[in-house]
Amino acid sequence: MLDLLFFAVILAVAGSLAGIIAGLLGVGGGIVIVPVLFYLLPFAGVPDELRMHVAVPTSLATIIATSIVSARSHYKRGGVDVELLRNIAPSVVVGALIGSVIGSRVGGDVLTAVFGCVALLVAGHMAFLKGKQFVSALPGQPWISAIGVVIGGFSTMMGIGGGSLSVPTFTLCGIPIRRAVGTAAAIGLVIAVPAVIGFAIGGWGVPGLPPGSVGYVNLIGFALIAPLSMAFAPLGARLAHTIPSEWLSTLFAIFLAITAIRMLMSL
C-alpha cells in the first residue's frame, strides 16, 4: 500500500512539474515524465526491457491533455504561429507515425539511447545556445517538411511533445521565443495523437505489460499525471509571458544533462 501511495505521489509531482514546464519553456512535459516513469516502473513490476516502451507512449498520452490547455493559453495571447503550424503539421504527423512504428519494434535500450542522446543535445542548447539566431527565417519546402518529419519521429521515440526540438529549431531560424513556445505547444498535440494510436496498436497483446495498459499505453499512469499537467500548464504559460526564464533554463539544462547521462549509463 505504501509503495502504491509513493508511486502515486511521485507521479502527481511529475505531472505538476511537467505542466509548468510545458507552458513555461515549451520543452514538453514528457522530458520530465519519461525519466520519472523510467525509474519508477520497475517498482510497479514492469520488466526492464519494457519500461521505456511503457514510459514513452504513456507520457505521450498525457501530452495530449497538456498540449490542449497549453496551446489554448498561448493562442489567446497571440503566441501561436498559425501559418507555420499549418505548413509543418502534415509532415509532423508522418514523422510521429514513423516513430511509433519504429519505437514499437526496437528494444528498450534503443529508446533509452535515443532519449539520452537527444536530451543531452537539448540540454546543451538550453545552456549555451538559447536565444541565438543562425538564420533569419525557416527554409521553404521541401526542407520544412523534412524538419517536421525529424521533429515528429524523434519526439515520438522520446515520448516528448516536440517542444524540445521545435523550439530550438524555430528560435535558431529567427522566430521570437514566445511565438516559438506557443507554436511548439500546438505541435505537441499534432505529435501525441497519432503517436499514441501507433503505440497502442504496436503493443497490443505484448505480455508483461502493467495492469490498465492498452497496448504500450498505460491508462493508470495517464489518469494520475494528466489532470495535474492540465491544471498547471496555464500557470506555466502565464509565467512565460511575465518573467524572464533564462535562469530557469540553465537549471533545467543541468537537471536534464544529469538525467540523460544517468539513463545512458544504465544501458
Protein Blocks (a to p, Z undefined) as FASTA:
>chain_A
ZZmmmmmmmmmmmmmmmmmmmmmnonojklmmmmmmmmmmmmnopafklmmmmmmmmmmm
mmmmmmmmmmmmmmmnopacfklmmmmmmmmmmmmmmmmmmmmmmcfklmmmmmmmmmmm
mmmmmmmmgoiafbfbdcddfklmmmmmmmmmmmmmnopahlmmmmmmmmmnopafklmm
mmmmmmmmmmmmmmmmmmmmmmgoiahiaehiahjbcfklmmmmmmmmmmmmmmmmmmmm
mbccklmmmmmmmmmmmmmmmmmmmZZ
